[in-house]
Amino acid sequence: TGGSSGIGKCIAIECYKQGAFITLIARDENKLLQTKKEIEKYSVNDKQVVLCISVDVSKDYEQVENVLKQAQEKLGPVDMLVNCAGTSVTGKFEDIEVNSFERLMAVNYLGSVYPSRAVITTMKERRMGRIVFVSSQAGQLGLFGYTAYSPTKFALRGLAEALQMEVKPYNIYVTVAYPPDTDTPGFAEESKTKPLETKLISETSSVCQAEQVARVIVKDAIQGNFNSSVGSDGYMLSILTSGMSPVTSITEGLQQVVCMGIFRIVGLFYLGSFDSIVRRCMMQREKSESADKTE
């Protein structure tokens, strides 16, 4: 889902390069057809198919269920579902329209619940499957400007943990991906309205390429890893926020135990610098406001 652009498109390309049959789901039919042509250039055999379905995955569950049934009738049962449909709104809590909170929860959370719900029964019957939820580093820690976005991405973690416990006996593995800021059309759009504080905090880490993020997500999903993170910042955050999340191996669990304390100290420095950025911006704003009044 969300396969017509950004990380979703790059994941589709990565899977296609490995011989997969692809079903792209997104709202914009023209974008879907353009992406289909782009993906088909990477075919590894002449049997591969790219199917496009135009539907809003966040609005009507029955519609989502029907289109996925149609896709499975054409291409066979879903081996891996990648939930990548998402959108973002940034701004101060009191400046964000109330309906934006509702819209983001519908797209980012329910837009992952509906497709997952539609494929889970068949996966359980077949005793195999992979489900990927594309969250965000803003789904690991809440940041200034993301009061509408972060909670929807945090929600995916809760869904993934509970679902993994249910489906593990059926040999189905759930992966939650936490990509950092990634160079996508969605990120470019979001950057236009970011508050200054959010921009300055974002600049403390680099922007990743969508192709790199996609490669990591596909590799982790195939291996059945619960957490998927990119880069050293991503690794640190995945350790810090591991909590009671499932582990894939004893080694992973030991790394979390050993590194947690050290990373917490590093994390506190990061939090201190973020708070400092917010304070400086507030003081600057107040200074310019008082200067405007005296004029």
Salt bridges, closest charged atoms under 4 A:
GLU38 OE1 - LYS9 NZ 3.10
GLU40 OE2 - LYS36 NZ 3.19
ASP79 OD1 - ARG126 NH2 3.22
GLU161 OE2 - ARG157 NE 2.45
GLU189 OE1 - LYS192 NZ 3.14
GLU190 OE2 - LYS194 NZ 3.56
GLU197 OE2 - ARG285 NH1 3.01
